[in-house]
């Protein structure tokens, strides 16, 4: 039995993919300490891992200016977010709460980048990188138009390296170069998708283990009257913009305007922090609006999914063969949406050209042409065949048992 330290970014899109792996490790006899925030206790405790918490702002990715999702026009913007928003505030706290504990190996979130290497170095243990999105063959934001001579890029470089130097000196570790902060590092990299869905998979070596999405029942999911879905209309469409980008009331109003006259049942997950009372008089009769929907269950009942193209939501939909209409907003979402569209399982709508007409046209295209459903099934089959969290746990445990021998 090994003692395992798991350190994951405190966000649903990063915690959720790790849960199946962690539970499988625990069920296989590993002793797991999972370091995260109190906000995710009800998600983590059912895995059997011991939760160790540190202070962090709830819903930080909406409230913290350094963490708010953004469009990255240069990869230094992404690296700065990692250093200032994640590594600087979190890694010292993690080291504090695990002080005097010993572990055999570390599983850390890819969004922590260099921070994961710091923890592994301090503990003197090997590391495994948990990648909740696609594995980035090139840094996020590369090739988006800004070059190294842009004054804003130079300013970002200086600001990032200033924080990096401060933290390295504080923790007494070597100062990394700029291009050493973001890359996926570790003896193994667990990627919660399939090689088929992963862009440029041929450029990734065998240390990247593709396991498919971690589909684990969520015990804190609310109930939902699924029997109502087809009571009035033959088709059902689910709308969710995830847990970070779900406060845009203008987008919801646009959906109401686009779809109010369609003979389709719509289910909208508005988010627990969104005040929908402001739109109460605008909600059409063919909409069911709730703050939180049991997404895994809902995806098994719908004909299409309108989404921001977050990796978790996209993977869960495709796992259940659901075609997509995508409105990518920030971060890696354009990459995910482009890949889905490239493989024929959905349509991406440009957020800068979004209108009721464009959104309605995209949805009708997906609903009325079976090829999107067929291609969603092709991707879904690759995700289902990837081995899931059991494959990840078996690979990790066999890898370290081989090393010990």
Buried (B, 14 or more C-beta within 10 A) or exposed (E): EBBBBBBBBBBBBBBBBBBBBBBBBBEBEBBBBBBBBEBBBEBBEBBBBBBBBBEBBEBBBBEBEBBBBBBBBBBBBBBBBBBBBBBBBBBBBBBEBBEEEEBBBBBBBBBBBBBBBBBBEBBEBBBBBBBBBBBBBEBBBEEEEBEEEBEEBEEBBEBBBEBBEEBBEEBEBEEBEBEBBBEBBBBBBBBBBBEBBBBEBEEBEEBBBBBBBBBBEBEEBEEBEBEEBEEEBEBBBBBBBBBBBBBBBEBBBBBBBBBBEBEBBBBBBBBEBBEBEEBEEBBBEBBBBBBBBBBBBBBEBBBBBBBBBBBBBBBBBBBBBBBBBBBBBBBBBBBBBBBBBEBBBBBBBEBEEBEBEBBBBBBBBBBEEEEBBEBBBBBBBBBBEBBBBBBBBBBBBEBBEEEEE
